[in-house]
Amino acid sequence: MSDKTRTARVPCDIKDIGLADRGALRTEWAGRNMPVLGMIGDRFEEEKPLDGVRISACLHVTSETANLMITLVRGGADVALCASNPLSTQDDVAAHLVRDHGVQVYAIKGEDDDTYYEHIRAALAHEPQVTMDDGADVVGALHMIGLERYDDLHPVVRAWATSLGEAERQRIVKGVKASTEETTTGVIRLKSMEKSGVLLFPVIAVNDSSTKHLFDNRYGTGQSTIDGVLRATNVLLAGSTVVVAGYGWCGKGVAKRAQGQGAHVVVTEVDPLKALEAVMDGHRVMPMAEAAKIGDVFITVTGDIHVIREPHFEAMKDGAIVANSGHFNVEIDLDVLAEMADSRRAVREFVEEYTLGEKKIFVLGEGRLINLAAAEGHPASVMDMSFANQSLAAEHIVTRPDELTEGVQPVPEPIDRRIAALKLRSLGVEIDELTPEQARYLASWEMGT
Ligand SMILES: NC(=O)c1ccc[n+]([C@@H]2O[C@H](COP(=O)([O-])OP(=O)(O)OC[C@H]3O[C@@H](n4cnc5c(N)ncnc54)[C@H](O)[C@@H]3O)[C@@H](O)[C@H]2O)c1
């Protein structure tokens, strides 16, 4: 614990508890646009569905996440929170959660790899009954321990896990009733674990809720990614060529917002259906090898590895800007770029210049999620729905364990629909109801033919 956190009343590792006032204001500001989560919090406070339940969350430590943590605490949970990305932590928000809500926070913006994993270790040492992941790092580590694959653990977690007795290790792994997963990449990893027959407990794929990916991935990533690129560079997008790699939920959002700023959007894809959709949405589609020659700004959102690599860097124009908004920092092959470069230097916050002979290539935010590294992540209004899913999924796990099936499963549909209805209500939007005649018509095959 650093000098600046000694007055904290719960175990934590944060930058400076003195930042808590600013974090409180920021959290309150986000909360204004999270009415659905607020309603859930009011009910949780009365009913205490999570009374005494230990939850370890590994999420981006932002003001929106703070509102989720506060909702869980209002429901009676005992919460530990670590970062799901070394650059996404808002240090003032972390301080507020520790000082004012008794959440054990282990997250410091810009933490190195060892500290990142030390924080994951601390979240595991909380002995959670429920875990919440954004990218499956906590569940991944738990499984490596449960499966005794210690060599696959980061050295910091490995040293801790192997220092524990067998009974203690089993208690930690078997203590987890179920988990929730926030993002596409995490869900893909968990489904792969399920397919390999190694998944040890049920996982609710929050990302698969309609009220999550249709809004958070598309509108949230769309807006905040462009925001991150602009905050880092302040370039004019109008008239420039923006290459978007991946036309899934996030890519569609990024492409649409870039188009809205007046950019010529080029999409690269590997899936013919998604590529066709991009064409019909009015974008040019081509392989990255071609796009590399004409792009001014490149944004990867595929969840894949090395989408931009050596031949693409070779083909790029002088001054090309390269950023990533997919979950992990592997979409741009930065190791190869470093090998290709004669020199590199930081030229602005979140902008690194690589010199390759006569030309310069600029990489934003070390290739990590640019919307969280250089901007503030998704707007609260979409996180309202994502985190309503998280809080109701946690309640579902605790109060209806018999309804959980094995493996990766969606948030129950009635919850998804209830969140959509509550969000509409909070926006003051009313919709029609089926008349009895319409309900009968839609349920029958004889009527009206
Ligand atoms: N930045 C954020 O805040 C944020 C928010 C949500 C999700 N994510 C992450 O963004 C990534 C994408 O999420 P999504 O929900 O859009 O997923 P998705 O599955 O809907 O879309 C990914 C798309 O990338 C395409 N793709 C895969 N490999 C490719 C390649 N080599 N070249 C071109 N296209 C390729 C796929 O065909 C697919 O259409 C994931 O890593 C996810 O975890 C980030």
The ligand as a Gaussian input file, in Angstrom:
#p B3LYP/6-31G(d) Opt

LIG

0 1
 N      -13.596000      -0.757000     -27.216000
 C      -14.552000      -1.197000     -26.423000
 O      -14.930000      -0.564000     -25.454000
 C      -15.215000      -2.497000     -26.750000
 C      -16.569000      -2.702000     -26.428000
 C      -17.165000      -3.909000     -26.779000
 C      -16.404000      -4.901000     -27.397000
 N      -15.073000      -4.678000     -27.639000
 C      -14.201000      -5.660000     -28.288000
 O      -14.174000      -5.355000     -29.674000
 C      -13.924000      -6.560000     -30.428000
 C      -15.030000      -6.740000     -31.456000
 O      -16.280000      -6.922000     -30.790000
 P      -17.647000      -7.091000     -31.615000
 O      -18.725000      -7.193000     -30.606000
 O      -17.731000      -6.092000     -32.694000
 O      -17.386000      -8.542000     -32.241000
 P      -18.066000      -9.178000     -33.538000
 O      -17.809000     -10.629000     -33.443000
 O      -19.475000      -8.684000     -33.665000
 O      -17.223000      -8.541000     -34.757000
 C      -15.884000      -8.817000     -35.050000
 C      -15.743000      -8.791000     -36.570000
 O      -14.351000      -8.843000     -36.917000
 C      -14.237000      -9.652000     -38.081000
 N      -12.857000     -10.129000     -38.205000
 C      -12.236000     -11.138000     -37.540000
 N      -10.962000     -11.274000     -37.950000
 C      -10.754000     -10.305000     -38.895000
 C       -9.643000      -9.926000     -39.696000
 N       -8.496000     -10.582000     -39.608000
 N       -9.807000      -8.885000     -40.556000
 C      -10.981000      -8.223000     -40.675000
 N      -12.073000      -8.547000     -39.930000
 C      -11.958000      -9.572000     -39.056000
 C      -15.254000     -10.765000     -37.874000
 O      -15.605000     -11.380000     -39.089000
 C      -16.417000      -9.986000     -37.236000
 O      -17.336000      -9.520000     -38.208000
 C      -13.841000      -7.670000     -29.392000
 O      -12.510000      -7.842000     -29.012000
 C      -14.634000      -7.108000     -28.229000
 O      -14.308000      -7.727000     -27.005000
 C      -14.469000      -3.490000     -27.363000

